[in-house]
Amino acid sequence: MNRPKVKHDRVFGIGRRSIIRRQFLYGAGVALGLPLLDGVHSSAQAATQKTTDSEDGPPRRMLAICNNLGLLPGNFFPDEDGKGYTLSPYLSELETFRDQMTVLSGVSHPGVDGSHSSDVSFLTAAPHPASGGFRNSISLDQYIAARIGHLTRFGSLTLGVNVRQGRRSLSWTSGGVLIPCEDSASDVYQRLFLRGSQKDVERRVHKLKIGESILDVVGEQAKTLQGRLGTRDKDRMDQYTTAVRDVERRLVQSRAWERKPKPTPSLKAPVDPEAPTDYMQKTRLMYQMAQLAFESDSTRAVTLLLDSNNSPTINVEGASILDGYHNLSHHGKNEKKLQQLEAIDRAHMQLLNDLLGGLQGINEGGDTLLDRTMVVYGSNFGDASKHITSNMPVLVAGGGFKHGQHLAFDRKRNYPLPNLFVSMLGQMGIEADRFASSTGTMRGLEPAT
């Protein structure tokens, strides 16, 4: 391959005789920027692989949704446990799917604190996300993508609503690098279904080749720099080189898919809402994009971060919302704020009900798409008003589990939520004894026969 000429001594700003720390930090900034390629280009996987599973039937999939301001806990959690529980006010919005979902209480990620920083650990369970030396670990979706992502055009999709770009995401690489969220439903739709002209395809392939070339040069500079760093900087460089290797691999895989025909969508292209206040409409559209991605088998793993903390006074049909979402979450038991929060929370549950209904309405090999898709909805906050990260509100629907129950664990000494992730990996056909701080599979959540 013909490589473009890149001046080596400018990649990291390295002097001829010595390393200035400020220059090295600039290089680290370049390193942190590189995974943007991961989010924008590199989810596509090797086109030479088969796109069907074994005789187990249609593929299993996962959609993980985190609302980083949570829900009013008293309206979400049922009072009784087991199968005979009475639906809580919020769960009554999901009554149609009572037998297809399991509600969890008394669960959390061991060691995950850090107030609003805790959302970045929702799918990683990496402890102490607000600490100065924090380094995130691989997220559940990327763990899945690394093992079965080659079966589909996109190894994963990382979506967001009103997300603070570059600072918030549910998806993290094995090197602990953030994968940016895609926050435009129309852009996601275009990636999934619009191929463009042959000239457009060749231009994208060319860009991918240039990306590989640049990474080759940067990788060479990293090797040169490695022997001249202190211990702490070597650790940072290890994170960087891991990310580079991951991006290089995925760029190569992306090129293999570019010339393959894309599937035909069942819905028209969406029109993106213009303002962050249209938060609920943005959420609805992202749910539709996730459904389309699964329906077309474009990916098996989707994450969606609802960045409520970064949202203004939002529009909710049938309700008068007078304050910003974050301010409302610190309600101080103010009745007017609680009423507005309840309206927002119920709107979330109604959108989730529509999502489950959409998945339920699609047949796939004798099952429904919901039967084959694990939908996890929850929050990093058990109580956003107090910034409490224990007793997280979580429910899991579909995906071939025995449902119709409330699994109630100790709300003071919580059960590890990563155990759910191990059970989910098993449902995906991925053998894993542990994930992050798990202690095994999720007690009480069994696969359907």
WODAVEN-V453104 format. One record per residue. SS is DSSP state (@ for helix, = for strand, . for the rest). D_FIRST is the distance of its C-alpha to the first C-alpha in Angstrom with 2 decimals. Layout:
BEGIN
SS|D_FIRST  SS|D_FIRST
END
This chain:
BEGIN
.|0.00  .|3.79  .|6.12  .|9.60  .|12.37  .|14.76  .|18.06  @|18.47  @|22.22  @|22.47  .|20.77  .|23.99  .|26.32  .|26.84  .|29.27  .|29.05  .|31.99  .|32.87  .|31.88  .|33.90  @|34.40  @|34.22  @|30.75  @|29.72  @|31.20  @|29.17  @|26.07  @|27.57  @|27.97  @|24.27  @|23.89  @|26.46  @|24.77  @|21.46  @|23.06  @|23.75  @|20.33  @|21.86  @|24.76  @|23.15  .|20.00  .|19.65  .|22.74  =|21.25  .|20.85  .|19.36  .|20.41  .|20.78  .|23.76  .|27.29  .|28.86  .|32.42  .|34.36  .|36.76  .|40.34  .|41.26  .|40.96  .|39.05  .|36.68  .|37.99  =|36.85  =|37.62  =|38.42  =|39.48  =|41.35  =|42.68  =|45.23  .|45.30  .|48.91  .|50.18  .|53.37  .|57.03  @|57.58  @|61.18  @|60.19  @|57.27  .|58.48  .|61.09  .|64.34  .|64.45  .|61.96  =|61.29  .|61.31  .|64.48  .|63.40  .|64.46  .|61.69  .|61.34  .|61.50  .|57.72  @|57.13  @|59.69  @|57.07  @|55.13  @|58.19  @|56.70  @|54.10  @|56.46  @|56.01  @|52.22  =|51.69  =|52.53  =|53.58  =|53.04  =|55.16  .|55.46  =|51.72  =|49.40  .|46.54  .|48.09  .|47.63  .|46.00  .|47.97  .|47.00  @|48.52  @|46.06  @|43.13  @|43.77  @|41.88  @|38.52  @|39.84  .|41.02  .|38.36  .|37.55  .|41.12  .|39.92  .|43.18  .|44.39  .|41.77  .|43.70  .|43.82  .|42.21  .|40.01  .|39.01  .|35.69  .|35.12  .|34.00  .|32.13  .|33.78  @|35.04  @|32.68  @|29.59  @|31.16  @|31.49  @|27.98  @|26.54  @|28.53  @|28.66  @|26.29  @|23.88  @|26.74  .|26.50  .|24.23  =|25.09  .|25.74  .|28.37  =|29.74  =|31.19  =|33.87  =|36.48  =|39.56  .|40.43  .|38.12  .|37.87  .|34.13  .|32.42  .|35.61  .|36.48  .|34.75  .|35.61  .|32.05  =|30.68  .|27.77  .|28.43  .|27.99  .|30.71  .|28.66  =|29.99  .|28.20  .|29.47  .|31.76  =|31.24  .|34.59  .|34.41  @|35.44  @|34.26  @|30.72  @|30.80  @|32.14  @|29.40  @|26.69  @|28.64  @|29.55  .|28.20  .|25.01  .|25.28  .|24.33  @|21.28  @|20.29  @|20.79  @|18.63  @|15.65  @|16.33  @|16.42  @|13.16  @|11.59  @|13.63  @|12.52  @|8.80  @|10.38  @|12.63  @|10.26  @|8.95  @|12.67  @|13.74  @|11.72  @|13.60  @|16.76  @|16.69  @|16.70  @|19.57  @|21.37  @|21.50  @|22.94  @|25.40  @|26.56  .|28.92  .|30.66  .|31.89  .|35.20  @|35.83  @|35.75  @|32.56  @|30.90  @|31.89  @|30.35  @|27.12  @|27.17  @|27.44  @|24.51  @|22.12  @|23.32  @|22.51  @|18.98  @|18.33  @|19.98  @|18.05  @|14.62  @|15.97  @|17.38  @|14.51  @|12.61  @|15.98  @|16.54  @|13.79  @|15.55  @|18.79  @|18.05  .|18.73  .|21.76  .|25.21  .|27.03  .|30.66  .|33.71  .|35.61  .|39.35  .|40.05  .|39.51  .|37.20  .|38.97  .|40.09  .|39.55  .|42.79  .|43.03  .|44.64  .|44.42  .|48.05  .|46.88  @|45.76  @|47.29  @|45.76  @|42.31  @|42.96  @|44.09  @|40.94  @|38.69  @|40.77  @|40.16  @|36.39  @|36.55  @|38.69  @|36.39  @|33.38  @|35.42  @|37.03  .|33.73  .|32.37  .|29.43  .|29.89  .|32.42  =|32.80  =|33.86  =|35.39  =|37.51  =|38.93  =|42.01  .|42.26  @|45.98  @|46.35  @|44.30  .|46.26  .|49.17  .|52.36  .|50.98  .|52.37  .|53.97  .|55.75  .|59.48  .|59.49  .|60.10  .|57.59  .|58.78  .|56.69  .|53.11  @|51.72  @|51.45  @|54.94  @|56.34  @|54.87  .|57.12  .|60.11  .|62.76  .|64.51  .|65.23  @|66.31  @|64.75  @|61.34  @|61.64  @|62.43  @|59.35  @|57.16  @|58.66  @|57.86  @|54.21  @|54.05  @|55.66  @|53.19  @|50.39  @|52.16  @|52.66  @|48.98  @|48.21  @|50.83  @|49.14  @|45.76  @|47.37  @|49.20  @|46.06  @|44.42  @|47.74  .|47.88  .|44.75  =|45.28  =|42.64  .|43.52  .|47.14  =|46.44  =|45.87  .|42.73  .|44.85  .|45.72  .|42.06  =|41.11  =|42.23  =|43.05  =|43.79  =|45.56  =|46.76  .|46.75  .|46.17  .|49.71  .|52.83  =|54.81  .|52.99  .|56.28  .|56.61  .|52.89  =|53.53  .|50.53  .|52.66  .|53.98  .|50.95  .|51.65  =|49.39  =|49.58  =|47.41  =|47.78  .|46.71  .|44.12  .|46.53  =|48.75  .|52.54  .|53.43  .|56.57  =|57.29  =|57.41  =|56.22  =|58.19  .|57.40  .|59.14  .|58.64  .|59.43  .|57.60  .|54.58  =|52.72  =|48.97  .|46.97  @|43.82  @|45.81  @|45.23  @|41.47  @|41.85  @|43.92  @|41.37  @|38.57  @|40.89  @|41.37  .|37.61  .|37.62  .|35.98  .|37.95  .|38.71  .|41.87  .|41.33  .|39.49  .|39.97  .|43.76  .|44.84  .|47.59  .|46.94  .|46.98  .|49.06  .|52.72  .|54.34  .|51.23  .|50.94  =|48.80  .|50.75  .|51.84
END
